[in-house]
Amino acid sequence: MLESYTFGTKTAAPPILIAHGLFGSARNWNVIAKRLSETRFVITVDMRNHGASPWNAPHDYPAMAGDLAEIIAKNGGQADVVGHSMGGKAAMVLALNHPETLRKLVVADIAPVAYGHTQQGMIDAMRTVDLPRVETRGDADRQLAAEIEEPGVRAFLLQSLDVKAKRWRLNLDQLEADMGAVLGFPEVESCFEGPVLMLSGGESDYVLPEHRERVKALFPAARFAKIPGAGHWLHAEKPREFEAAVAAFLAA
């Protein structure tokens, strides 16, 4: 069972379940979860091989969707699901494989397609950190800076470093082994006819016009919206706008 965290109190509406992206964790979503919990019960999770959740194989979307279905079953049997990037793909497979578990779906800046880029460089960079020599997060940041120039990317990855235990809270070996599955999207025969919001960053190139046909084939009721000035990390870059868009869609 995934490690989960709750915000707010239960209401007549189903809970909102939030699934984070690759190398992330539930804690990345605390700000959004707290704001949404003013009117709804919110659950965030550490996905498998991330955070405090079990390290399990395989790291693919049918398995991740099954994990999310377990959490929903434990919390009333139906949820509104918000997923970003890898979590968005897992949420889409959940909708396709377990449609009874979803009322509404928000997919943040990802499409149900295979992508050509790889995140292997991030794994390689994290492996360069000499963990026994790390006494503070700053020590790890200085080591990581030799591989990753952008301070924001380093700060994001370092949220998954347990400095005290001198270990990554990421199963780097499994994520590397299944990187092809993470970048891809499984072949599915079904479609999900419930309400879907495909919410993208206006500056991001993850959801392109040529992806719309595939989205509509799987999610006929999908609507598309963009947050101006935001990139792939739209929830972190424009949290108020993201939260407002999600709340409006879920309340409609």
ZADO-1210 file (C-alpha; in nm, 4 decimals, padded with zeros to 6 digits):
<atoms>
<atom x="00.0000" y="00.0000" z="00.0000" code="MET" pos="1"/>
<atom x="00.1277" y="00.3461" z="-00.0898" code="LEU" pos="2"/>
<atom x="00.2138" y="00.5913" z="00.1886" code="GLU" pos="3"/>
<atom x="-00.0671" y="00.8484" z="00.1950" code="SER" pos="4"/>
<atom x="-00.1319" y="01.1803" z="00.3688" code="TYR" pos="5"/>
<atom x="-00.4654" y="01.3511" z="00.4281" code="THR" pos="6"/>
<atom x="-00.5806" y="01.7123" z="00.4458" code="PHE" pos="7"/>
<atom x="-00.9156" y="01.8560" z="00.5576" code="GLY" pos="8"/>
<atom x="-01.2264" y="01.6689" z="00.6628" code="THR" pos="9"/>
<atom x="-01.4527" y="01.4343" z="00.4691" code="LYS" pos="10"/>
<atom x="-01.7461" y="01.5929" z="00.2858" code="THR" pos="11"/>
<atom x="-02.0378" y="01.4671" z="00.0750" code="ALA" pos="12"/>
<atom x="-01.8115" y="01.4945" z="-00.2301" code="ALA" pos="13"/>
<atom x="-01.5566" y="01.2217" z="-00.3034" code="PRO" pos="14"/>
<atom x="-01.1985" y="01.2852" z="-00.1921" code="PRO" pos="15"/>
<atom x="-00.9423" y="01.4468" z="-00.4191" code="ILE" pos="16"/>
<atom x="-00.6443" y="01.2162" z="-00.4775" code="LEU" pos="17"/>
<atom x="-00.3172" y="01.3745" z="-00.5985" code="ILE" pos="18"/>
<atom x="-00.0466" y="01.1724" z="-00.7760" code="ALA" pos="19"/>
<atom x="00.2981" y="01.3345" z="-00.8173" code="HIS" pos="20"/>
<atom x="00.5485" y="01.3039" z="-01.1012" code="GLY" pos="21"/>
<atom x="00.8820" y="01.1266" z="-01.1476" code="LEU" pos="22"/>
<atom x="01.1403" y="01.1942" z="-00.8704" code="PHE" pos="23"/>
<atom x="00.8709" y="01.3814" z="-00.6737" code="GLY" pos="24"/>
<atom x="00.6785" y="01.3048" z="-00.3567" code="SER" pos="25"/>
<atom x="00.3529" y="01.3868" z="-00.1842" code="ALA" pos="26"/>
<atom x="00.5233" y="01.6725" z="00.0024" code="ARG" pos="27"/>
<atom x="00.5691" y="01.8614" z="-00.3282" code="ASN" pos="28"/>
<atom x="00.1907" y="01.9051" z="-00.3245" code="TRP" pos="29"/>
<atom x="00.1378" y="02.0251" z="00.0345" code="ASN" pos="30"/>
<atom x="00.0549" y="02.3853" z="-00.0627" code="VAL" pos="31"/>
<atom x="-00.2019" y="02.2841" z="-00.3267" code="ILE" pos="32"/>
<atom x="-00.3470" y="02.0117" z="-00.1038" code="ALA" pos="33"/>
<atom x="-00.3936" y="02.2502" z="00.1899" code="LYS" pos="34"/>
<atom x="-00.5738" y="02.5056" z="-00.0257" code="ARG" pos="35"/>
<atom x="-00.8024" y="02.2468" z="-00.1878" code="LEU" pos="36"/>
<atom x="-00.8752" y="02.1014" z="00.1572" code="SER" pos="37"/>
<atom x="-01.0577" y="02.4208" z="00.2567" code="GLU" pos="38"/>
<atom x="-01.3631" y="02.2716" z="00.0840" code="THR" pos="39"/>
<atom x="-01.2711" y="01.9059" z="00.0155" code="ARG" pos="40"/>
<atom x="-01.1008" y="01.6052" z="00.1726" code="PHE" pos="41"/>
<atom x="-00.7638" y="01.5644" z="-00.0020" code="VAL" pos="42"/>
<atom x="-00.5281" y="01.2652" z="-00.0163" code="ILE" pos="43"/>
<atom x="-00.1704" y="01.2864" z="-00.1439" code="THR" pos="44"/>
<atom x="00.0473" y="00.9804" z="-00.1978" code="VAL" pos="45"/>
<atom x="00.4096" y="00.8868" z="-00.2447" code="ASP" pos="46"/>
<atom x="00.4068" y="00.6806" z="-00.5643" code="MET" pos="47"/>
<atom x="00.5811" y="00.3399" z="-00.5585" code="ARG" pos="48"/>
<atom x="00.9626" y="00.3632" z="-00.5488" code="ASN" pos="49"/>
<atom x="00.9326" y="00.7232" z="-00.4210" code="HIS" pos="50"/>
<atom x="00.9207" y="00.8834" z="-00.0765" code="GLY" pos="51"/>
<atom x="00.8053" y="00.6567" z="00.2052" code="ALA" pos="52"/>
<atom x="00.6190" y="00.4123" z="-00.0203" code="SER" pos="53"/>
<atom x="00.7370" y="00.0540" z="-00.0845" code="PRO" pos="54"/>
<atom x="01.0069" y="-00.0191" z="-00.3414" code="TRP" pos="55"/>
<atom x="00.8298" y="-00.2560" z="-00.5799" code="ASN" pos="56"/>
<atom x="00.8723" y="-00.3859" z="-00.9324" code="ALA" pos="57"/>
<atom x="00.7584" y="-00.3209" z="-01.1937" code="PRO" pos="58"/>
<atom x="00.7507" y="00.0581" z="-01.2134" code="HIS" pos="59"/>
<atom x="00.4957" y="00.0760" z="-01.4918" code="ASP" pos="60"/>
<atom x="00.1578" y="00.2412" z="-01.5365" code="TYR" pos="61"/>
<atom x="-00.0724" y="-00.0599" z="-01.4849" code="PRO" pos="62"/>
<atom x="00.1040" y="-00.1218" z="-01.1510" code="ALA" pos="63"/>
<atom x="00.0892" y="00.2450" z="-01.0500" code="MET" pos="64"/>
<atom x="-00.2788" y="00.2630" z="-01.1475" code="ALA" pos="65"/>
<atom x="-00.3429" y="-00.0445" z="-00.9317" code="GLY" pos="66"/>
<atom x="-00.1733" y="00.1287" z="-00.6384" code="ASP" pos="67"/>
<atom x="-00.4008" y="00.4325" z="-00.6791" code="LEU" pos="68"/>
<atom x="-00.7088" y="00.2075" z="-00.7053" code="ALA" pos="69"/>
<atom x="-00.6133" y="00.0515" z="-00.3686" code="GLU" pos="70"/>
<atom x="-00.5963" y="00.3931" z="-00.2023" code="ILE" pos="71"/>
<atom x="-00.9346" y="00.4909" z="-00.3485" code="ILE" pos="72"/>
<atom x="-01.0912" y="00.1615" z="-00.2352" code="ALA" pos="73"/>
<atom x="-00.9685" y="00.2364" z="00.1174" code="LYS" pos="74"/>
<atom x="-01.1265" y="00.5843" z="00.1020" code="ASN" pos="75"/>
<atom x="-01.4825" y="00.5280" z="-00.0132" code="GLY" pos="76"/>
<atom x="-01.4406" y="00.3703" z="-00.3565" code="GLY" pos="77"/>
<atom x="-01.4448" y="00.6818" z="-00.5764" code="GLN" pos="78"/>
<atom x="-01.2325" y="00.9965" z="-00.6073" code="ALA" pos="79"/>
<atom x="-01.1557" y="01.2988" z="-00.8182" code="ASP" pos="80"/>
<atom x="-00.7975" y="01.2382" z="-00.9299" code="VAL" pos="81"/>
<atom x="-00.5282" y="01.4962" z="-01.0093" code="VAL" pos="82"/>
<atom x="-00.2044" y="01.3658" z="-01.1613" code="GLY" pos="83"/>
<atom x="00.1069" y="01.5495" z="-01.2812" code="HIS" pos="84"/>
<atom x="00.3480" y="01.4120" z="-01.5427" code="SER" pos="85"/>
<atom x="00.4202" y="01.0486" z="-01.4451" code="MET" pos="86"/>
<atom x="00.1327" y="01.0742" z="-01.1963" code="GLY" pos="87"/>
<atom x="-00.0877" y="01.2057" z="-01.4758" code="GLY" pos="88"/>
<atom x="-00.0130" y="00.9022" z="-01.6902" code="LYS" pos="89"/>
<atom x="-00.0824" y="00.6739" z="-01.3935" code="ALA" pos="90"/>
<atom x="-00.4123" y="00.8583" z="-01.3364" code="ALA" pos="91"/>
<atom x="-00.5095" y="00.8182" z="-01.7033" code="MET" pos="92"/>
<atom x="-00.4411" y="00.4429" z="-01.6890" code="VAL" pos="93"/>
<atom x="-00.6427" y="00.4288" z="-01.3650" code="LEU" pos="94"/>
<atom x="-00.9357" y="00.5924" z="-01.5481" code="ALA" pos="95"/>
<atom x="-00.9036" y="00.3506" z="-01.8411" code="LEU" pos="96"/>
<atom x="-00.8509" y="00.0325" z="-01.6358" code="ASN" pos="97"/>
<atom x="-01.0656" y="00.1143" z="-01.3287" code="HIS" pos="98"/>
<atom x="-01.3238" y="00.3711" z="-01.4523" code="PRO" pos="99"/>
<atom x="-01.5570" y="00.3065" z="-01.1586" code="GLU" pos="100"/>
<atom x="-01.2974" y="00.4566" z="-00.9216" code="THR" pos="101"/>
<atom x="-01.3054" y="00.8058" z="-01.0778" code="LEU" pos="102"/>
<atom x="-01.5643" y="01.0795" z="-01.0903" code="ARG" pos="103"/>
<atom x="-01.3421" y="01.3443" z="-01.2564" code="LYS" pos="104"/>
<atom x="-00.9826" y="01.3514" z="-01.3764" code="LEU" pos="105"/>
<atom x="-00.7316" y="01.6364" z="-01.4005" code="VAL" pos="106"/>
<atom x="-00.4163" y="01.5585" z="-01.6006" code="VAL" pos="107"/>
<atom x="-00.1395" y="01.8147" z="-01.5449" code="ALA" pos="108"/>
<atom x="00.0980" y="01.8700" z="-01.8382" code="ASP" pos="109"/>
<atom x="00.1300" y="01.5230" z="-01.9887" code="ILE" pos="110"/>
<atom x="-00.0342" y="01.3341" z="-02.2762" code="ALA" pos="111"/>
<atom x="-00.1117" y="00.9610" z="-02.3174" code="PRO" pos="112"/>
<atom x="00.1800" y="00.9151" z="-02.5587" code="VAL" pos="113"/>
<atom x="00.5422" y="00.7986" z="-02.5540" code="ALA" pos="114"/>
<atom x="00.8063" y="01.0703" z="-02.5165" code="TYR" pos="115"/>
<atom x="01.1492" y="01.0679" z="-02.6765" code="GLY" pos="116"/>
<atom x="01.3479" y="01.2396" z="-02.4002" code="HIS" pos="117"/>
<atom x="01.4933" y="01.0473" z="-02.1070" code="THR" pos="118"/>
<atom x="01.5390" y="01.1301" z="-01.7396" code="GLN" pos="119"/>
<atom x="01.8387" y="00.8957" z="-01.7089" code="GLN" pos="120"/>
<atom x="02.0697" y="01.1964" z="-01.6648" code="GLY" pos="121"/>
<atom x="01.8955" y="01.2840" z="-01.3377" code="MET" pos="122"/>
<atom x="01.9537" y="00.9316" z="-01.2047" code="ILE" pos="123"/>
<atom x="02.3187" y="00.9460" z="-01.3120" code="ASP" pos="124"/>
<atom x="02.3571" y="01.2846" z="-01.1384" code="ALA" pos="125"/>
<atom x="02.2040" y="01.1621" z="-00.8119" code="MET" pos="126"/>
<atom x="02.4387" y="00.8646" z="-00.8156" code="ARG" pos="127"/>
<atom x="02.7416" y="01.0967" z="-00.8261" code="THR" pos="128"/>
<atom x="02.6590" y="01.2297" z="-00.4780" code="VAL" pos="129"/>
<atom x="02.9009" y="01.0733" z="-00.2269" code="ASP" pos="130"/>
<atom x="02.6374" y="01.0063" z="00.0390" code="LEU" pos="131"/>
<atom x="02.8764" y="00.9131" z="00.3259" code="PRO" pos="132"/>
<atom x="03.0306" y="01.2627" z="00.2941" code="ARG" pos="133"/>
<atom x="02.6969" y="01.4437" z="00.3105" code="VAL" pos="134"/>
<atom x="02.6323" y="01.6112" z="00.6469" code="GLU" pos="135"/>
<atom x="02.3897" y="01.8812" z="00.5251" code="THR" pos="136"/>
<atom x="02.1644" y="01.9378" z="00.2243" code="ARG" pos="137"/>
<atom x="02.4109" y="02.2084" z="00.1210" code="GLY" pos="138"/>
<atom x="02.6888" y="01.9476" z="00.0977" code="ASP" pos="139"/>
<atom x="02.4760" y="01.7429" z="-00.1423" code="ALA" pos="140"/>
<atom x="02.3773" y="02.0515" z="-00.3406" code="ASP" pos="141"/>
<atom x="02.7414" y="02.1468" z="-00.3967" code="ARG" pos="142"/>
<atom x="02.8185" y="01.7960" z="-00.5223" code="GLN" pos="143"/>
<atom x="02.5107" y="01.7878" z="-00.7444" code="LEU" pos="144"/>
<atom x="02.5990" y="02.1273" z="-00.8935" code="ALA" pos="145"/>
<atom x="02.8823" y="01.9630" z="-01.0863" code="ALA" pos="146"/>
<atom x="02.6194" y="01.7669" z="-01.2821" code="GLU" pos="147"/>
<atom x="02.3066" y="01.9863" z="-01.2739" code="ILE" pos="148"/>
<atom x="02.3365" y="02.3597" z="-01.3370" code="GLU" pos="149"/>
<atom x="01.9804" y="02.4699" z="-01.2528" code="GLU" pos="150"/>
<atom x="01.9367" y="02.5408" z="-00.8774" code="PRO" pos="151"/>
<atom x="01.5617" y="02.4730" z="-00.8974" code="GLY" pos="152"/>
<atom x="01.6136" y="02.1243" z="-01.0407" code="VAL" pos="153"/>
<atom x="01.8720" y="02.0447" z="-00.7709" code="ARG" pos="154"/>
<atom x="01.6381" y="02.1716" z="-00.4988" code="ALA" pos="155"/>
<atom x="01.3580" y="01.9526" z="-00.6350" code="PHE" pos="156"/>
<atom x="01.5744" y="01.6379" z="-00.6404" code="LEU" pos="157"/>
<atom x="01.7196" y="01.7106" z="-00.2963" code="LEU" pos="158"/>
<atom x="01.3713" y="01.7008" z="-00.1443" code="GLN" pos="159"/>
<atom x="01.4071" y="01.3231" z="-00.1908" code="SER" pos="160"/>
<atom x="01.7386" y="01.3014" z="-00.0040" code="LEU" pos="161"/>
<atom x="01.7291" y="01.1725" z="00.3535" code="ASP" pos="162"/>
<atom x="02.0368" y="01.3534" z="00.4858" code="VAL" pos="163"/>
<atom x="02.0256" y="01.1877" z="00.8273" code="LYS" pos="164"/>
<atom x="02.0044" y="00.8355" z="00.6834" code="ALA" pos="165"/>
<atom x="02.2411" y="00.9272" z="00.3956" code="LYS" pos="166"/>
<atom x="02.0133" y="00.7709" z="00.1338" code="ARG" pos="167"/>
<atom x="01.7862" y="00.8700" z="-00.1511" code="TRP" pos="168"/>
<atom x="01.4139" y="00.8137" z="-00.0940" code="ARG" pos="169"/>
<atom x="01.4018" y="00.6999" z="-00.4575" code="LEU" pos="170"/>
<atom x="01.4565" y="00.3480" z="-00.5887" code="ASN" pos="171"/>
<atom x="01.7048" y="00.4627" z="-00.8533" code="LEU" pos="172"/>
<atom x="01.7782" y="00.1076" z="-00.9737" code="ASP" pos="173"/>
<atom x="01.4117" y="00.0282" z="-01.0409" code="GLN" pos="174"/>
<atom x="01.3411" y="00.3690" z="-01.1969" code="LEU" pos="175"/>
<atom x="01.6366" y="00.3168" z="-01.4296" code="GLU" pos="176"/>
<atom x="01.5272" y="-00.0366" z="-01.5195" code="ALA" pos="177"/>
<atom x="01.1748" y="00.0802" z="-01.6050" code="ASP" pos="178"/>
<atom x="01.2579" y="00.4198" z="-01.7607" code="MET" pos="179"/>
<atom x="01.1213" y="00.2968" z="-02.0955" code="GLY" pos="180"/>
<atom x="00.7843" y="00.2223" z="-01.9330" code="ALA" pos="181"/>
<atom x="00.7819" y="00.5615" z="-01.7572" code="VAL" pos="182"/>
<atom x="00.8451" y="00.7476" z="-02.0835" code="LEU" pos="183"/>
<atom x="00.5938" y="00.5343" z="-02.2744" code="GLY" pos="184"/>
<atom x="00.2208" y="00.4730" z="-02.2428" code="PHE" pos="185"/>
<atom x="00.0586" y="00.1280" z="-02.2473" code="PRO" pos="186"/>
<atom x="-00.1651" y="00.0081" z="-02.5288" code="GLU" pos="187"/>
<atom x="-00.5253" y="00.0167" z="-02.4075" code="VAL" pos="188"/>
<atom x="-00.8501" y="-00.0806" z="-02.5789" code="GLU" pos="189"/>
<atom x="-01.0893" y="00.1090" z="-02.3513" code="SER" pos="190"/>
<atom x="-01.1875" y="00.4732" z="-02.3125" code="CYS" pos="191"/>
<atom x="-01.3015" y="00.6825" z="-02.0142" code="PHE" pos="192"/>
<atom x="-01.6130" y="00.8878" z="-02.0820" code="GLU" pos="193"/>
<atom x="-01.6169" y="01.0930" z="-01.7616" code="GLY" pos="194"/>
<atom x="-01.5099" y="01.4579" z="-01.7314" code="PRO" pos="195"/>
<atom x="-01.1377" y="01.5176" z="-01.7944" code="VAL" pos="196"/>
<atom x="-00.9375" y="01.8407" z="-01.7795" code="LEU" pos="197"/>
<atom x="-00.6052" y="01.8388" z="-01.9659" code="MET" pos="198"/>
<atom x="-00.4332" y="02.1320" z="-01.7916" code="LEU" pos="199"/>
<atom x="-00.1005" y="02.2399" z="-01.9421" code="SER" pos="200"/>
<atom x="00.1634" y="02.5035" z="-01.8876" code="GLY" pos="201"/>
<atom x="00.1468" y="02.7702" z="-02.1571" code="GLY" pos="202"/>
<atom x="00.5268" y="02.7555" z="-02.1980" code="GLU" pos="203"/>
<atom x="00.5473" y="02.3741" z="-02.1900" code="SER" pos="204"/>
<atom x="00.5867" y="02.1470" z="-02.4926" code="ASP" pos="205"/>
<atom x="00.4606" y="01.8284" z="-02.3262" code="TYR" pos="206"/>
<atom x="00.1025" y="01.8517" z="-02.4604" code="VAL" pos="207"/>
<atom x="00.1052" y="01.9411" z="-02.8296" code="LEU" pos="208"/>
<atom x="-00.1757" y="01.9927" z="-03.0843" code="PRO" pos="209"/>
<atom x="-00.0841" y="01.6614" z="-03.2486" code="GLU" pos="210"/>
<atom x="-00.1616" y="01.4813" z="-02.9189" code="HIS" pos="211"/>
<atom x="-00.5261" y="01.5918" z="-02.9168" code="ARG" pos="212"/>
<atom x="-00.6539" y="01.3149" z="-03.1420" code="GLU" pos="213"/>
<atom x="-00.5057" y="01.0499" z="-02.9130" code="ARG" pos="214"/>
<atom x="-00.6433" y="01.2236" z="-02.6032" code="VAL" pos="215"/>
<atom x="-00.9929" y="01.2457" z="-02.7543" code="LYS" pos="216"/>
<atom x="-00.9857" y="00.8784" z="-02.8588" code="ALA" pos="217"/>
<atom x="-00.9222" y="00.7717" z="-02.4984" code="LEU" pos="218"/>
<atom x="-01.1073" y="01.0555" z="-02.3212" code="PHE" pos="219"/>
<atom x="-01.3940" y="01.1761" z="-02.5445" code="PRO" pos="220"/>
<atom x="-01.5125" y="01.4371" z="-02.2907" code="ALA" pos="221"/>
<atom x="-01.1636" y="01.5887" z="-02.2402" code="ALA" pos="222"/>
<atom x="-01.1319" y="01.9665" z="-02.2233" code="ARG" pos="223"/>
<atom x="-00.8015" y="02.1468" z="-02.2769" code="PHE" pos="224"/>
<atom x="-00.6766" y="02.4515" z="-02.0841" code="ALA" pos="225"/>
<atom x="-00.3434" y="02.6286" z="-02.0368" code="LYS" pos="226"/>
<atom x="-00.1944" y="02.8346" z="-01.7554" code="ILE" pos="227"/>
<atom x="-00.0112" y="03.1263" z="-01.9193" code="PRO" pos="228"/>
<atom x="00.3523" y="03.1757" z="-01.8219" code="GLY" pos="229"/>
<atom x="00.3895" y="02.8285" z="-01.6674" code="ALA" pos="230"/>
<atom x="00.6129" y="02.5453" z="-01.7848" code="GLY" pos="231"/>
<atom x="00.5973" y="02.1738" z="-01.7082" code="HIS" pos="232"/>
<atom x="00.6001" y="02.2396" z="-01.3297" code="TRP" pos="233"/>
<atom x="00.2824" y="02.4468" z="-01.3575" code="LEU" pos="234"/>
<atom x="00.1580" y="02.3624" z="-01.0055" code="HIS" pos="235"/>
<atom x="00.4850" y="02.4888" z="-00.8518" code="ALA" pos="236"/>
<atom x="00.5296" y="02.7899" z="-01.0810" code="GLU" pos="237"/>
<atom x="00.1673" y="02.9136" z="-01.0688" code="LYS" pos="238"/>
<atom x="00.0126" y="02.7470" z="-00.7616" code="PRO" pos="239"/>
<atom x="-00.2784" y="02.9907" z="-00.7191" code="ARG" pos="240"/>
<atom x="-00.3786" y="02.9698" z="-01.0846" code="GLU" pos="241"/>
<atom x="-00.3411" y="02.5914" z="-01.0830" code="PHE" pos="242"/>
<atom x="-00.5478" y="02.5486" z="-00.7671" code="GLU" pos="243"/>
<atom x="-00.8198" y="02.7819" z="-00.9000" code="ALA" pos="244"/>
<atom x="-00.8448" y="02.5945" z="-01.2321" code="ALA" pos="245"/>
<atom x="-00.8631" y="02.2553" z="-01.0592" code="VAL" pos="246"/>
<atom x="-01.1173" y="02.3729" z="-00.7988" code="ALA" pos="247"/>
<atom x="-01.3425" y="02.5281" z="-01.0655" code="ALA" pos="248"/>
<atom x="-01.3372" y="02.2145" z="-01.2810" code="PHE" pos="249"/>
<atom x="-01.4044" y="01.9790" z="-00.9898" code="LEU" pos="250"/>
<atom x="-01.6870" y="02.1964" z="-00.8557" code="ALA" pos="251"/>
<atom x="-01.8637" y="02.2395" z="-01.1924" code="ALA" pos="252"/>
</atoms>
